[in-house]
């Protein structure tokens, strides 16, 4: 036994004597509790693996760090600047995480409490013994959170969640010593409010599940909004293009009405031949009214035709009321003609895609056909323009070739290096 006592190190002798010393029985003052808790946090499982500066200091002297160096840490320095306070606080602490040097000028993590290996098992255990809390006022300090949580469980660490600008977000992660402690904490009734603020309290596992669902919802909403914005941009572009087209066609519409049962589109082309070029006839056989779209000023064409016909412009000896459209009436009619062009183009495209070739049909809907050949006057998708339907301007093309020209094969675009 005597030989064993001689081999005992001075540090162990001091530790044994301190266990029996009166100071060990003394209660810690509030400031000593805060100092001990703060230094133990610096050397704890959560902070030490991530603290680059402190890990560098540990390499200099077999894990020992001087109290003078510790007092350079801002939070500890805000609690005390006296090494004697640190010494008293650590001597009274019962956690056993730290040990003091013989001359009481240095501190280190106890060799018998090595850092845990940060592996998947450790991370999983950490997650199951942690709790998420939200609802703290943004001006809340760590001391206030610690004081409120004191006596509510064996807490290893409190992480104040902050923005990139280091502003408190009003939420914390609290890590307990065991998973059972965290479960008991979640069952408490005195954690539902803080300073009259309602608190959200979840296990860390439930918190991550909740955030995953929120991210999924946010992604779906963002995708929907992006589509909505894209559709709106396309609509704005089309409206702008429509406006430009309408501006180009202003003063080109001539409306007519009367007894027109025996009148066809060809009759209107014949009536205005040599006086004005008609681009589109918005008229269905048997109707009592319709509209002519001229490639140029409608009034000028009408005046020439009227003068050439003795001052009264009839069609097949039928009296007709003629009106050059202006303002909103002109814009509305132009939109109707453009819609009719698009509908005609879509029908032609659908027939071609189904491999069917149809005749010209005597369509029953207004605007279903235009001029003498609906295939010659089409709404060209985004490039909105009208082509002349005057057959004298073009050589006759076989029907199959006309369809291929209207629809056309897709252009071959060479791939880029990334395959797009």
NORVEN-V146406 format. One record per helix or strand of 3 or more residues. SS is the DSSP state (helix for helix, strand for strand). FROM is the first residue (numbers start at 1). TO is the last residue. If there is no record, write none. Layout:
BEGIN
SS&FROM&TO  SS&FROM&TO
END
This chain:
BEGIN
helix&2&7  helix&10&20  helix&22&25  helix&30&42  helix&48&50  helix&52&58  helix&67&70  helix&74&79  helix&83&92  strand&98&100  strand&106&109  helix&120&128  strand&130&134  helix&142&149  strand&155&162  strand&168&176  helix&179&186  strand&200&203  helix&204&249  strand&253&258  helix&265&271  strand&278&282  strand&289&294  helix&298&308  strand&318&324  helix&327&353  helix&374&376  helix&391&393  helix&399&407
END
